[in-house]
Amino acid sequence: MNFSKFFSRQARKPSGLFGRLISSQIFEKGNAELNDLMFEALGRCDDERILEIGFGPGKLIQEIADRSDPAMIEGIDFSKPMLDIAAKKNRIHIQNGKVRLHLGDFDTAPFDGKGFDKIFTVNTVYFWKNPESTVSRISGLLRPGGRIFIGLHEKKEMEKLPLDRDVFQYYSMEELKELLWVHGSFTDIEIRSKPGKKRISYCAVGTRPEA
Ligand SMILES: C[S@@+](CC[C@H](N)C(=O)[O-])C[C@H]1O[C@@H](n2cnc3c(N)ncnc32)[C@H](O)[C@@H]1O
């Protein structure tokens, strides 16, 4: 396996020592600007029930739990090394019942209880095997009026990176908006952006229709 394929697979699902030691560092440092934009876009989350899909090292969850007083922040990630790192980082919040982390694949994992107020995900949309069904699953897990936040970098900038296109699927902002519109899953879609040192960070926000 060449390095591009190996690295791309690790980005999708970190594993082993490389995942534990290297991928986690790359996510924390390399994805910091995009995660900062997400933190701003999400705003305060007091009394809200929120979910992050693919939390990686769990820094964004920690920052939200530090800043806000949510009813519950849940996270799901299918990488055991990421779960271990994120659980360590959020130990106090988990003990206090503010954060709950799950090991599993978002596409198939069961979620109980009332709908989420916000569901967010950063740098994972590239890996969705069946994007329409993932979008409609997210919509179904939100309460009516609840919002989705998708953090990503844009197709043109991602195409410059030496990543494996069998693993990574890129989106222009128009394509992402269209995906969120599919079957009326989301309305009021807006794109927020922030320039960074190397590339622009984007966050797509959509609202689950009330009826
Ligand atoms: C590129 S990393 C991004 C991590 C973090 N969100 C960030 O921006 O730094 C993608 C993460 O999403 C997780 N992931 C990807 N697809 C997933 C799925 N279907 N269900 C659960 N976790 C998933 C991976 O295990 C990995 O930790």
The ligand as a Tripos MOL2 file, in Angstrom:
@<TRIPOS>MOLECULE
LIG
   27    29     1     0     0
SMALL
NO_CHARGES

@<TRIPOS>ATOM
      1 C1        -10.3700   13.2180    9.6550 C.3       1 LIG1
      2 S1        -10.8610   12.7500   11.2860 S.3       1 LIG1
      3 C2        -11.5310   14.2780   11.9190 C.3       1 LIG1
      4 C3        -11.4910   14.3580   13.4280 C.3       1 LIG1
      5 C4        -12.0150   15.6690   14.0140 C.3       1 LIG1
      6 N1        -13.4080   15.8460   13.7410 N.3       1 LIG1
      7 C5        -11.2140   16.8450   13.4680 C.2       1 LIG1
      8 O1        -11.7480   17.6430   12.7010 O.co2     1 LIG1
      9 O2        -10.0410   16.9530   13.8180 O.co2     1 LIG1
     10 C6        -12.3340   11.7840   11.0090 C.3       1 LIG1
     11 C7        -12.8370   11.1410   12.2760 C.3       1 LIG1
     12 O3        -14.1800   10.6800   12.0480 O.3       1 LIG1
     13 C8        -14.2910    9.3260   12.4440 C.3       1 LIG1
     14 N2        -15.3210    8.7370   11.5440 N.ar      1 LIG1
     15 C9        -15.3250    8.7400   10.1890 C.ar      1 LIG1
     16 N3        -16.4440    8.1520    9.7200 N.ar      1 LIG1
     17 C10       -17.1690    7.7680   10.8100 C.ar      1 LIG1
     18 C11       -18.4180    7.0990   10.9740 C.ar      1 LIG1
     19 N4        -19.1620    6.6950    9.9290 N.pl3     1 LIG1
     20 N5        -18.8740    6.8690   12.2320 N.ar      1 LIG1
     21 C12       -18.1380    7.2500   13.3000 C.ar      1 LIG1
     22 N6        -16.9330    7.8890   13.2010 N.ar      1 LIG1
     23 C13       -16.4600    8.1440   11.9790 C.ar      1 LIG1
     24 C14       -12.8920    8.7460   12.3210 C.3       1 LIG1
     25 O4        -12.6870    7.6380   13.1390 O.3       1 LIG1
     26 C15       -12.0190    9.9410   12.7180 C.3       1 LIG1
     27 O5        -11.7690   10.0020   14.0970 O.3       1 LIG1
@<TRIPOS>BOND
     1     1     2 1
     2     2     3 1
     3     2    10 1
     4     3     4 1
     5     4     5 1
     6     5     6 1
     7     5     7 1
     8     7     8 2
     9     7     9 1
    10    10    11 1
    11    11    12 1
    12    11    26 1
    13    12    13 1
    14    13    14 1
    15    13    24 1
    16    14    15 ar
    17    14    23 ar
    18    15    16 ar
    19    16    17 ar
    20    17    18 ar
    21    17    23 ar
    22    18    19 1
    23    18    20 ar
    24    20    21 ar
    25    21    22 ar
    26    22    23 ar
    27    24    25 1
    28    24    26 1
    29    26    27 1
@<TRIPOS>SUBSTRUCTURE
     1 LIG1         1 GROUP 0 **** ****
